[in-house]
Amino acid sequence: MNIFDEVIERHDTESYKWDFFKDPRSVIPMPVADMDFRCDDSILSALYDVTDHGVLGYSIIPDELNDIFRKRLYEKYHWSIKNEWLVWVPGLIPALTSICNMIGSPGDEVITTVPAYYPIHLAPARGGKRLVTVPMILKNSRWTFDLDAIEKAITPKTKLFILCNPYNPGGTVFNKPELEDLLNICLRNNITICSDEVHCDLILENSKQHIPLGNLGDGASQATITLMAPSKTFNLAGLGCSVVIIPNEKIRKQFLEVKEGLFPFLSRYAIKAAIAAYTNGESWRTELVKYLKCNHDYVYEKINSIPGLMMNRHEATYLAWIKCDIPGFTENLLLNGVRVIDGKTYLKEGYFRLNYGCPKATLEKAMSRVRQTADLSKVPVYVHRPV
Ligand SMILES: Cc1ncc(COP(=O)(O)O)c(C=O)c1O
């Protein structure tokens, strides 16, 4: 049996995904972006060691973590960074808000593309800035940037662009020309870029490679704040362990100042788990990506066989972004036993997001309820195909 096939009961474990919504227990929750898989044993063993020691005081970031992470970025992306660029934080969402707060002056503008992971589109207002959104476009079945629309949206008040790469939701792994085009627009207009790359280790297509925006030359390095984490990759989201990479000294100092008084220390659990994950978790991660790819292909096939639903191939993440022409579908789907997130949450109506980071048996049950719900809905008789 594949280790990822194990169905683990998550009700009554203080799980945001399984316990927060207070759905009937028969409902399969597929919203929140964590996976229903057990962590790699090497990580669990590091956590047991911390428990055995038994003292849970404040922690510092050991050089070991910085060294491992720096080497990882070099090995995976040929990105040479310095340890001092790394600022570890217990979560990227407060980091996003802090970045929106510190870049520019009150009332300045932050651009992001939609659909957008909701903490991204909420961060500018939380940081006292004005949100400007630009729709993504579908080109050759991939969500990509509308560069003309981005240029048009820029004003003298635009100080920050928030990029999500790989894209959540939509699953695009942006290629070099796409990133360079976007970067050049931002550099020409003196816009800092916050590049959220938290899904970079979950690339499903062998032909695709994640490119950190900050590694596209000196200009990119100085203008980019990169967000990464072991959280999505190794299913550690609840531990709170993320990293902000800031090569620009002035911006880094600003961030460290803003961070003071806002962010707690990382727990020793988070630190030890991250070290274990980056040291010993690579074969677990490789198997995970294979499993997610099979789940993706299964969801893709099932969804595209259902009239009124349509999905493009995703290059990364475990979050399917599904076009839906069936009125009231997500509400009916919930009544029929599957919770997903409606596209409105991502500022894009007519879509929903479904998390397939779960055992195949759970996914099969969920997809059969998706089909039943569609069958029960009165839909116009036409079939969408990926474009
Ligand atoms: C694009 C994106 N950024 C940031 C986060 C939050 O990351 P973390 O909780 O690991 O800091 C998520 C979580 O779903 C995400 O999808």
The ligand as a Gaussian input file, in Angstrom:
#p B3LYP/6-31G(d) Opt

LIG

0 1
 C       -0.100000      31.209000      -1.748000
 C       -0.008000      30.993000      -0.273000
 N        0.736000      31.817000       0.471000
 C        0.854000      31.675000       1.803000
 C        0.198000      30.667000       2.466000
 C        0.344000      30.548000       3.946000
 O        1.516000      29.872000       4.232000
 P        2.010000      29.543000       5.717000
 O        0.810000      29.323000       6.572000
 O        2.813000      28.338000       5.519000
 O        2.853000      30.632000       6.194000
 C       -0.600000      29.780000       1.735000
 C       -1.375000      28.738000       2.417000
 O       -2.287000      28.177000       1.880000
 C       -0.694000      29.936000       0.331000
 O       -1.417000      29.098000      -0.424000

